[in-house]
Amino acid sequence: MSVFRKIRNAVGNITAYPDIAPKSPPSEYIVYNFSLISGEAFGDDLATEEVSGVQVHYFVPIGTNYLATMEKLKQNFINEGFTHPRIYPYVEEDINKVHIVFDMEIEMEA
C-alpha cells in the first residue's frame, strides 16, 4: 500500500487533497505532501527500505473545537504505521482557519 493511501485511510471521511487545496475547499479539509524521501538499510549500495517524511495539514474554521479530531487523526496515523506525529497548531487569520500540521515518517520496503 502506498504512503498516500495510508494517509487517506487514516483521515477517513475528511476531504483530503494531495499537495494543494482547490480554490474553494470545504470548511474542514486536509492537504498532504511529502517532506522527505530517503533510503535506509543499505545492502550492496542499494536501499532495502525507504523512509518517507510526510506532512498532513488539517484546516478547520477558527472557533471550531478540533481537539477530539486532532487526537483521533494522531492515533489513526500511528495505527497506519507512521511514527508518532509532531503536531504544530497555527492560526491563519487571513483565511479564517486553524491549521494543524502533523509531521511524521514511515518506513516501507524499497
C-alpha positions in Angstrom: 0.0 0.0 0.0 1.3 3.5 -0.9 2.2 6.1 1.6 -0.6 8.4 0.4 -3.1 5.6 0.5 -2.2 5.1 4.2 -2.8 8.8 4.8 -6.2 8.7 3.1 -7.1 5.6 5.2 -6.1 7.5 8.4 -8.1 10.7 7.6 -11.3 8.8 7.0 -14.2 10.9 5.8 -12.4 14.3 5.9 -11.9 15.6 2.4 -8.2 15.3 1.5 -6.1 16.7 -1.3 -2.5 15.9 -2.4 -0.2 18.9 -2.4 -2.7 21.8 -3.0 -6.3 22.5 -1.9 -8.7 23.8 -4.6 -9.7 27.4 -4.7 -13.0 26.7 -2.8 -12.3 23.9 -0.4 -14.9 22.7 2.2 -14.9 24.2 5.6 -12.9 21.3 7.0 -10.2 19.7 4.8 -6.8 18.1 4.7 -3.8 18.7 2.4 -0.9 16.2 2.5 2.6 16.1 0.9 6.0 14.5 1.1 8.6 16.4 3.1 11.4 13.8 2.7 12.2 10.6 0.8 15.3 8.8 1.9 16.9 5.3 1.6 17.7 3.2 4.7 19.2 -0.3 5.5 21.6 -0.4 2.6 22.9 -3.6 1.0 25.3 -3.6 -2.0 24.8 0.2 -2.1 21.1 -0.2 -2.6 18.4 0.9 -0.1 16.3 -2.0 1.1 13.9 0.4 2.9 12.6 3.8 2.0 11.8 6.4 4.7 9.1 8.9 3.7 8.6 12.1 5.7 5.1 13.5 5.3 3.2 16.5 6.4 -0.6 16.4 6.8 -2.2 19.8 7.1 -5.7 19.8 8.8 -7.7 23.0 8.3 -10.9 23.9 10.3 -12.7 27.3 10.8 -11.4 29.4 13.7 -13.7 28.7 16.7 -14.1 25.0 15.9 -13.3 22.6 18.7 -10.8 20.4 16.8 -9.1 18.7 19.8 -11.0 15.4 19.5 -10.5 15.2 15.8 -6.8 16.0 16.2 -6.4 13.2 18.7 -8.2 10.8 16.5 -6.1 11.7 13.5 -2.9 11.3 15.5 -4.0 7.8 16.7 -5.1 6.8 13.1 -1.7 7.8 11.7 0.1 5.7 14.4 -2.3 2.8 13.6 -1.3 3.1 9.9 2.4 2.6 10.8 3.6 6.3 10.9 5.8 7.5 13.7 4.2 9.4 16.5 3.5 12.8 14.8 4.9 16.1 15.8 1.9 18.4 15.9 2.1 22.1 15.2 -1.0 24.3 15.5 -1.3 27.6 13.7 -4.0 30.3 13.3 -4.3 31.6 9.8 -6.5 34.7 10.2 -6.3 35.6 6.5 -8.3 32.5 5.6 -10.2 32.3 9.0 -8.7 28.8 9.7 -6.9 26.9 12.4 -4.1 25.0 10.6 -2.8 21.9 12.3 0.3 20.3 10.9 1.1 16.6 11.6 4.8 15.9 10.7 5.7 12.2 10.7 7.6 9.5 8.9 7.0 5.9 7.7 9.4 3.2 6.6 8.4 0.9 3.7 10.3 -1.7 1.7 12.2 -0.1 -1.2 
